Amino acid sequence: MDTVETPAAIVDLARVRRNLEATVAYTRAHGLGWRPHVKTHKSPDLARMQMDAGASGLTVATPREAEVMAPVTPDLLLAHPPVPPKTERLMRLPPGVRLTVALDDEALLAPLARAAAEAGRTVGVLVELDVGMGRVGLAGPPEVVALARRISAAGPDLEWRGLLFYPGHIRVTAGEQAPLLAGVASRLDAVLEALQRAGLAPAVVSGGSTPTLFQSHLIPGLTEIRPGTSIFHDRDSVALGAATLDDVAYTVLATVVSTAVPGHAVVDAGSKALAREEFRAVPGQGGFGILLDRPEVRVISVSEEHGVLDLAGTSWRPRVGDRVRIVPNHVCVSVNLQDRLLTFDPGDGATGKSLGELPLSGRGRLAVQGPEVC
Ligand SMILES: Cc1ncc(COP(=O)(O)O)c(C=O)c1O
C-alpha cells in the first residue's frame, strides 16, 4: 500500500468474508433467503464469493450488471422497472438465466410479454410495493391485486411470482426501527391478505436493506432480503449502528498533498474518488468521509481531486506524503467512481498482505460483448 498510486480503492477481504458470514448466519437463523444486491460492488468475483457463501441468487439494478453477473448465477432479479429498450436487451441474457423483474405499472407488461415470447423465455414478475419510501411501488392492496391479476393473465411468457419492496426510508439505528418496521409489516400484511383472498398468494416476498438487515425478521411474510452495502459497509452504516468501523471493508487510500493551510490537511481524494454524497445519519456532522484509523478526522470539503481534512478535533499533524484510509459516506457511489478494486487479505498466510486486483466489470451502461466478462 506504500507504493500504490493514490487515490485507490482498497478492499479488506477478511472483513468482506466476515460481513458475508454475519449475513448468512442471520438469514439461516431466521429462515430467510439472501439475494445480495451487486450494485454496491459491481464485481463478478465478489458476487461469486457471495454465492459460495450461500446466496440464493443475485439482485441487479442495470442490464449491464445482469450481463456481467449471468456467468456467476442463473438466478437474477432486476430490482428496477424494465422499461423498453432495456426489456429487449434483458431478453438477450444467456438462455439459462432465470430472470425475475419488479415493476409497478401495467404498461410494462405487454412489451415484456412480447419480448419474452420472441426470445422464447419465461420471465418472473414481482409487483413493487411502496412501504414508506415514496420512490416507486404501488400504494396498497387494491392496486397490487389488480396488477397481480394482469400479470397472471398475461400469458405463458410471464410468471406471477410475488412482491418486492425496499424500506429505504428507514435510516435510524436498530433500536429506533421498531415502529417503522411495524408500519412496513402492517402495509405488507394487508397486501398479503388481499392477495391470499384473490387466490394470488405470492411465492416470493423480497425486501431488506443494510440498515434493517438484522431486523428483517420483524417483517412477517418476508421470504428473502437484498442487502447491498453490507458487504463493505460505510460511514452511514456505522452511524446507523448496522456496523462498527471494524466491519468497514472498503476504504479510499489517499495521500496528504498539502498542509499549507492551518488546521487542514489536503489529500488527493476528492469528489471523483469519494463522491459528493451527503451524510444524513447524524445531523450537524456533515462532511464526505472519515479516516478509518482516526474517525474524529472528517473530510470537510471536496473539490474534484482535493479532499480537505479538518484537524480541529485531533492532535495528529500529518505531513505531505503521509497516507490515510478514508471511509466514504456511501460506499456504492464511491465504488462506481473507481477503475478497479485493490484487495488485501490479512488472514491469508500464504500470500501475506500482497495486493490483488478486482475488475469492476458491472460499471457503466454498455452492453457486454461475449467473453468480455469471463
Ligand atoms: C431496490 C433496492 N434493493 C436493495 C437495495 C440495497 O440496500 P442497501 O444499500 O441498504 O443494502 C437497494 C439500495 O439502493 C435498492 O434500491
PDBQT file of the ligand as one rigid body, heavy atoms in Angstrom, charges set to zero:
ROOT
HETATM    1  C1  LIG A 401     -34.311  -1.867  -4.734  1.00  0.00    +0.000 C 
HETATM    2  C2  LIG A 401     -33.146  -1.978  -3.797  1.00  0.00    +0.000 A 
HETATM    3  N1  LIG A 401     -32.946  -3.142  -3.162  1.00  0.00    +0.000 NA
HETATM    4  C3  LIG A 401     -31.909  -3.303  -2.309  1.00  0.00    +0.000 A 
HETATM    5  C4  LIG A 401     -31.013  -2.266  -2.056  1.00  0.00    +0.000 A 
HETATM    6  C5  LIG A 401     -29.870  -2.484  -1.103  1.00  0.00    +0.000 C 
HETATM    7  O1  LIG A 401     -29.937  -1.652   0.005  1.00  0.00    +0.000 OA
HETATM    8  P1  LIG A 401     -28.663  -1.274   0.897  1.00  0.00    +0.000 P 
HETATM    9  O2  LIG A 401     -27.761  -0.461   0.052  1.00  0.00    +0.000 OA
HETATM   10  O3  LIG A 401     -29.232  -0.530   2.052  1.00  0.00    +0.000 OA
HETATM   11  O4  LIG A 401     -28.009  -2.532   1.301  1.00  0.00    +0.000 OA
HETATM   12  C6  LIG A 401     -31.223  -1.034  -2.697  1.00  0.00    +0.000 A 
HETATM   13  C7  LIG A 401     -30.322   0.091  -2.434  1.00  0.00    +0.000 C 
HETATM   14  O5  LIG A 401     -30.390   1.152  -3.000  1.00  0.00    +0.000 OA
HETATM   15  C8  LIG A 401     -32.315  -0.891  -3.592  1.00  0.00    +0.000 A 
HETATM   16  O6  LIG A 401     -32.548   0.281  -4.233  1.00  0.00    +0.000 OA
ENDROOT
TORSDOF 0
